[in-house]
Amino acid sequence: GVCGGRGGSQHLHWRNFYSNGILGSTLPLATGIALAEKMQGRQTITTVFAGDGALGEGSVYEAFNFASLWGTPLLIVIENNHIAQTTPLALGLAGSIAGRLTAFGIPSCAVSTSDVLEISSTAQALIAEVRHSQRPQALIIDSARFGPHSKSDDTRPVEMIEELRRTRDPLTIHGNRLAVSARQAVDTEIVALVRAAFEQALSDPPAGGAL
């Protein structure tokens, strides 16, 4: 690639999945992508994910404004885990997340569950509405962070994190629906897939910097 493989872990993309290392910057980028798709007459929608910490960035609200003003087919997913790196939500965000979206005329739906099937059902309804109306909608997910933001900078009590792991882990909740043998088969497949990816990366030659 352009940076010879040295772009960092937050500048990745795969097919039509994109990321960016600048906090909150995915919102204006996604708004532009959604508008471009609409102007080209494609019946597609764009989905963008952001955390509660990103709501402290001014560009996020510029994106909300233009997404609503221009009528972009954009589904905004806010993952609210109630802590931005080390700052609790209550110390960094006035008002409510839904209220901020409402101020720009963007309807929102909130879910407070870690059950992937419940989240999927709600998301499917919003996807259908965005596709039909060609206007933005938002899904606010009350989520849980099970570890530090990075390294060992978690300021929460260990007991709180252990409780979240016991009660809110989506892999455990959904995995309990499977037979033990089926779950073991999935785990084995995933371990093999990750191991193969590591082995491939280690055996590949260094990335070049040519365009």
N, C-alpha and C positions, 0 to 999 in steps of 0.2 A: 504493500500500500504506500501512500504518500509519505507516511512517517516511518516506514520500514519496520512496522510492528511495534513501534514505541509510543503509541497513542495513549496507553494506559487502559486500565480495566473499565473505565466509564465511557470510552469512545468506541463502542462496538456496534456492529450491525450484522444482521443475518436475514437475507432476503428482504422482506418488507418490515422488519423489526429494527427500530433505530434507538439509539441512546445518545446522551450528551452529558458531559461532566459538569456543566454549569448549572447550578441549582435553579430550578424553575424554568430553564430555557426550553424544555420540551413542549411547554404550552404554546408559546408563539410559533414554534416550528410546526407543531401539529395543526394549529389553526391555518397556517399557510398551505400545508399539504391538503387539508380538507377543502379549502377554498379552490385550490388548483384542480382537485378531482371533480368538484362540482362544476367548475367552469368548462371542463372538458366533457361534461355530459355523462360522466360515469356514475352508475348507481352504487357507489361504494361509500363507506363511512370510514372515518379515522378514529382510532381510540388512543387516548393518551393517559398515562399513569403519572401521578404525582403524590408526594406525601404531604402531611400537614405542615412540615417544616418549610416546604416550598411556598406556602402561602404568605411568607414574609417578604417575597420578592415582588417588586413593582411590575416587572414584565408579565407576571401571571395575570394581573388585572387588566393590563393592556390587551392581553390575549382574550380574556373573558369578554371585554368590550367589543373587540372586532369580531369574535366568533358569533356573538349575538347580533351585532349590527349587520354583518354581512350574511347571516343565516348559513353558517357552515355546518355540514353534517359531521359533527364532532361529539364523541362520547368521552366525557371527562371523568376519569376514575380517581377519586381522592382516597388514598390509603391512610386513614387516621390512626396511627398507633400511639398517639398522645405524648410523643416525645421527639423533639427535633435534635438529634445528636445527643446532647446532654440537657437540653432545656425542655421542661414539661410544657405541655400545650397551654396550660392556664397562665404561664408566665410569658408567653410569646404571641398569643393570638387573642385580640379583643373580639367580642361578639361571637357569632357562630359561623361555621363553614357554610352551612346552607344559606344563611343570611347574606353572605358575601356573593354567592352565586345568584340569589334572587335579585340582588341589587342590579345585576346586569341582564335580568330577564331570562335567566337560565334555570329551568326547573331541575329539581334534584330529588333523588330518592336515597334514603339512608337504610343500611342494613347493619345489624349488630350480631354477626354470627361468623364462625370460622368454618361453617359447613359449606363445602364447595358446591353442593347441589342446590342449596338455597340461594347462594350468590349467583350461580349460573342461571337459575330461573328468573331472578330479578334482572340480571344483565341482558338476557335474551329479550325481555319485554322492552327494555330501553333501547336496545339495538334496533328492534323493529320500529320503534317510534322515531328514532333519529333517521332511519332510512326512509320512512314515510314522509316525515315533516321536512327533512333536509335542514333541520335546525339542531343546535346543541342541546344536550341533556347531560346530567351529571349523576354519577353513582358514588355515594360516600360510604366507604366500608370502614366500620369500626374494627380495626385490626389489632394485632399484638406483635410486639417486637421481642423475640426470644433471646437476643444476644446484644452485644454492644454495637454501636454505630460502626465502629472500626476498632481493631486492636482490643484494648482493654479499658475503654473509656466509659463503661456503663456505670452510672451513678445511682441506679435503682437498687433497692434492697434485694439480696439474693432470694429471700423468701417470695418476693413478688414475682420474680422471673420464674422460679420453680412452679408457682401456682399457675402462671400463664401457660407454661409448657404442659402442665397436667390437664388443663381445661380448654385451651384454645388452639392447640396444634392441629391444623387442618389435615395433616398426613395421618395423624392418629384417628381423628374423627372419621375420615373417609375410609381409612384402612380397616377400621373395625367392621365395616360392612362386608369385607371380603373374607372368604374362607382362609384359614391359616396357610394352606398349601398355595393358594393363589397369591397371597401377599408375599410369601417367601420367594415365589417364582419371580415376582416383580422386583423385589429387592436384589435378587441374584442378577437379573438382567441389567438393572441400573448400575450395580457395582462393576459389572463387566464392561458396560458402555463407558463409564467414567475412566476406568483403567485403560481401555483402548485409546481414549482421547489423549490421556497423559502420555502414553507410549508413543502415539503418533506425533504429538507436539515435540517430545524430546528427540525423536529421530529425524524430524524435518530439518533441512538446512536453514541457516539464519535468513530472515526476511530481507529482501532487497529494498532499496529506496526508490527504484524507478517507477514512473507513472505507468 
